[in-house]
Amino acid sequence: MSMNGMVGSRPVRPPRLPSLTGLRFPAALLVFFFHASLGVPWIRLFEDDTANDAFAKYASQAGALGVTFFFVLSGFVLTWSARDQDTMRAFWRRRFVKIYPNYVITWALALLTFAAVMTKPWQAVVNLLMVQVWVPDFATNFSVDPPSWSLGAEAIFYLAFPALFLLIKKIDPARLKYWIGGVTAAVFLTPTLTYAVIPGGGMQMPGADGTSTVQYWFAYVLPPVRLLDFALGILVARAVMAGRWRNIGTTWSALLLAASYAVAMNVEHLYAQRAVTLVPIVLLIAAVATRDAENKPTPFNNRFMIWLGEISFAFYLLHYIVLAYSRKLLGDRLYPTPAGIALIAAQIVVAVLLSWALYAWVEAPITRRFSSSRKAKAAKAAAAEAAATGAGSSDSEGRTLETV
């Protein structure tokens, strides 16, 4: 089945969004700070309890914000960059080649460095197959390399994207705002329905009184529920591309995101994790994309930030391994606050350097080599050769010949 026509009539736009690439790293860094605040693996970092409590408090919603950002961004960017004449098979191939090699390497690295002693063999297998998110068990969802759970959800998003986008493409642009509002409302209703329908007994979420791990799994981890975030990204991208988006700008979007984060630290757990920061995230993504489309500068489209954005996927998968293994090597020591901050900075540097290596030696070359089939590469080469030999030629009516 072809993805032909996935991109309909829309304003001219740049093929890439460098600022959104650059913005990926701050989002990944938020996830890093959340895991660092836990004292991975569950060891307090600072000698000063006040410093520990403050770090835990202010980073408590950073991981959820980062994950929601990536889910919405995935739908947005895939819609923005969707190719005419693409096929589902070609699309899935590109996604697999981009994601899975890094995933397998970090899965193995996590088992070798720290996770094997706490991971059952069947949990390791379901992680390798990226299906850990379908098991309503907290220990399984976040076994091996804990951040990788979100890739299990992303895999479902990628499988669904061709059909989902074809359906969303049929929506009248004038009615996109109603669909955006409806999906946003569904996300906000998710915690309410979860607390009402899913039993709250059993194992409780750490630091989240009143929320069971099964409730958390249903509202936060389960792929069909998180598909709402991804679909929202698709809808918003279509609205921006169709000129149906009211842009409030990057500054106001960022201020709203900061305010929503403050709110998230003071509301019930599932509302904080799933809903409170959603709208500002959407506004920021759309605002930054609009700046790129208008060829206007942002803090995120310089070479350094774009480079960090390019290695951010590797950083996302590697950072927990760096945190856990370094704490394993250092033991249960507690640090004065300045020394603890220096340790966190050093862990970031190590994670960035390892991510650079993984990107340069694995992700980038494998993506270049295997993203297209041999048949597709041959067809592209033939088209390029035909274009070169046909340049300047004309038919009997004097029209320049074009290769398709």
N, C-alpha and C positions, 0 to 999 in steps of 0.2 A: 504494500500500500504506500502510495506516495504522499509526501507532505507538501505536494504541489499546492501553491495558492495559500500557504500558511500565512504569508505576509501580503495583505491586500493593499489597497490604496492608502498612502500615508505620506506625510511630508518627508522631504529629503533629510537624511540624518547621517551622522558619521557612523562608520561600521563599528567603531570601538568607543568605549567610554572610559578613558584613562583615569578620570577622577574616581569612578566607582572601583576600578582596579586598586587604586591607591588607598581607598577607604576600607578595603578588605582587611588590611593589616591592623588598624586600630580595633576593628571588630574582633579579630583573632586575639589581640592583646587583652581585650576585656575577658575573654574566656580564660586566658592564662592567669590573670589576676584573681579570678574567682577560684581557680584550682590552687593557686599559691596561698590564698587566704585560708584554705582548709588545712594548711600545714601538711601537704601531701607527703607521705600517706597518713593523714589524720594525726600529725604531730604538730603541736603548737610551735610557732617559730620564734616569738619574742619572749624575753625574760619578763617584760612588763605586760601584765595582764590587760592593762588599759590599751596598749598598742595592739595586742592580739584581738581584743574585742572590737576596736575601731576598724581594724583591717577587715575582719570578718563581716562587720556591719556594712561598710561602704562598698565591699566587693560582692555582697550577697546576691545581687541581682545582675551582676555583670555578665555571668555566663549565659543566663537566659536571654539577656538583651543581644549578646553576640550571636547566639544560635538563631533567634528570630530574625535578626538582620540577614543572616546568610540564607535562610529559607525564603524570605521575601525577595532578596537580591537574585536568587537563582531563577525564580519565575520571571523577574523583570528582565534580566540579561539574556536569558534564553529566548524570550519573546523579541527583544530588541535586535538580536543577532540572527534570528531564524532565517534560513536560506531558502530562496526560491529553488524549485526543482529538487529539494532535498528528499530523502527517503527516511522512513523510520529506522531501517537497518543501518544506514550511514550515520544517522544521529546517535543511535544507541552505541554504535562502534566507537564514535568519538568520545562519548561520555565514559564508556568502560575503560578505554585506553588512558584517558586523563585521570581517572579516579583509582582504579583497582591496583595498579602496580605500587603506588605509594601506600595504599591501604594494607596490602599484604606485607610489605617490608616493615612497616611500623607495627603491624600485628606480631610479626616474628620478633622484632626488636623488643617489644614490651614483654613478651613471654620470656625472652632470654635475660632481661635485665631485672625484672621485679615481679611479673605477674604470674609466673608458672606456679609458685608455691600457694597461691590463693585462687587459682582457676581450675575448675574441674575440666577433664578432657572434653566432655560434651559442650561445655561453655566455650572452650577454645574453638571447637568446630563451628558452632552456630555464629560465633563472631567472624570466623573466616568466611563464612557464607553470607555474612551481612544480614542475618535474620534474627539477631539478638533482640531487636526492638519489638518482636512479635510475642515475646515471652513476658507475661505479667509478673516479673520477678526483678526487683531492684538490683540484686547482686549479679544477675545475668545481663541486664541492660547495660551495666557499666563495668563489666568484666573486661579483662585483657587491657586494652587501651581505652579508658572511659570516654574521651571525647569522640571516639569513632562511632558511637551509637547514632549520631546524626547522619552519618553516611548511609546507614541502613535505611533511614527515612528518605534521604536524597535519592537512593536507588529507586524507590517507588515513585518519587516525583519524576525521575527521568523516564521510567517506563510509561508513566501516564501522560507525559507532556504532549506527544504528537496528537493523541485523541483529545486531550483536554483543551489544547490550543485551538484545534479545529472547531470544537464546540463554542469556545469563547469568541472566536473570530466571527461567528454568525450573529453576535449581539450587535444591535444597532448602536453605533457610537454615541448617539444621543441618550441611550439608556445605560451606558456603562456606569454612570454615577450611582444608579440604583443597585446594580450588581456589586459594586465596590462597597456601598453602604451595607448591603445584605451580608456579604462575606465578613466584613468587619464586625457586624453585630453577632454573627455566628461564633466568631472567635471570642468575643466578650461573654457570650452565653455559655461557652464551653465549661468554665469553672463552675458556674451555677448548676448546670445539668450534672456535672461530675459529682459535686457534693450531694446532689439530690438523689442520684441513681446508684452510684458506686458505693458499696459499704465502706465505712470509715474505720473499721476495726483492724486488728492485726498490727503489723509492723508500721511504725510511724516515721515520717520523714524527719531527719535530723534538723532540729531548729525550726520546725514547722508544726507546732502543736495543732492537732485537728485535721491533719492531712496524712492519709495513709499512703504507703508506697504504691499500692494498686491504683488509688485515685491519681497519684502523680503520673504513673505509667499511662493511664488512659488519657489524661488531659495534656500531658507534655511530651510523651515519647511515641505513642502509637501513630504510625504513619498516616492512616486515613484522616485522623484528626489534624495533624500538622500539615496535611495537604491544603488546608484552608489558607495557611500563610503563603504557600507556594502559588496557589491560584490567585490570591490577592496581588502578588507581584506581577502575574500575567495581565490581570485586569488593569492595573495601574500603568503598566508599560503601554498597553493599547490606548489608554486614555491620553497619555503624554504624546504618543506618536500621532494620534488623531487630532491633536489640538484641543482636547476636551478636559484638560487638567488645569486647575487653578493653582498656580505655583506661588507659594508664600516666601520662597527664597531660602537659601542655605542658612543664613543667620537665624531667622525666626524658627526654622525647623530644628536647628541645633539647640536653641534655647528651650524649645518645647520638649525636646528629648531629655535635656538635663532636668527640667521640672518634672517630667513623668518618672524619671528615675528616682527622684526624691520621694514621689508618691509611692512608687513600688516598694520602697523600703518600709512602708508603714501600712500596708494592706495585707489581706489574707494571702497565704502563700500562692495558691494557684492563680489568683488574679494578678499577682505581681509577676509570676513567671510567664503567663500566657498573654495577658491583655493590655496591661497599663501602658507599656512603651510601644505598642504596635503602631498606632497612628503616627506618632512622631518619626518612627523608623521609616514608614512609607513616605511621609512628607520629605524627609531628608534624602532618601534614594531618588525620588522624583526631582527634587530641586537640584541635586548634584548632576544628574543626567541631563537636565535642561541646560545647566551651565556648559556642560561638554558639547551639547548639540548646538549651542550658540557660540561655541569656541571662545568662551570666557574663562579666565583663570580661576583656579581654586587652590586651596592648600594641599590638595591631594594629587595633582596632575604633574608634579615635577618628577624628574627621573628617579630620585631616591625613593619617593613614596610608591611610584609605579613598580620599581624593583621589589620593594617590600611586599606590595600587593601580589606580585607574581609568585613569591615564595610563601605566601600566607597559607596556602593549602597544606604545604609540607609543615609549616610552623604549627598549624592547628593540630596535626596528627602527632607531631614530635614533642610538643611542649610538656605534656603530662609525663612522658617518659623521662625527660630531663629533670623535671621536678621530683618525680618519685625516685629515680636512681641516684640523684645527687643527695637526697635526704637519706637514702639507704646507706650511701657511703659515709655521710657525716654523722649518722646515728641520731639519737634523741636529744642532741644538744639544743639549748635555748640560747638566743643571741640578744645582746643589747640592741636597741632599736636601730641605731646607725649601721651596725654590722648586719642585721637582718635585712635592711633595705639594700645594702651593698650585695648581699647574697642573691636577692631577687634580681637585681640588675645584672649580675653575672650569669644567672640562669637564663635571662632573656638573651644575652649575648651568645651564650652557648647554643641555645635553641635556634637563634637566627642563623648562626654559622652552619649548624647541621642541616637546617632547612635549605640553605643555599646549596649545600652539597647534594642533598636529595633532589632538589629541583634541577640543578645543572647536570647531574650524572644519571638521573633516572627519569624524572617527570618530563623534562623538555625533550630529550632525545627520543624517548619512547613515543611521546605524542607526535613528534615530527615523523617518525618512521612508520607508525602503525595506524594513524588516525584515518587514513584512506586505504582502500583496498588496492591491489595491483591493477585491477581493471579500471578503477576510478583514476588512478595516477596515469595509466596509459592513455585514457580518454583525454585527460587534461593536457598531457604532453602533445597528443595529436592535435588538439585544438590550438595550442600555443604555436605549434609548427605551421598549421594551416594559416593562422593569423599572420605569422611572419612572412610566409611565402605569398600570401594574398595581399599584403600591404601595398597599397597604391594601385592595385588592379581594379578594373572597372568592367561592368557588364556592357552589353551592346547599347544600352541606353545611357551610358556614362555615369551610372551610379556606383559608388564605392561598394565592393563586395564585403560582406560581413561574415564572420564565422560565428556559429552559435555554440 
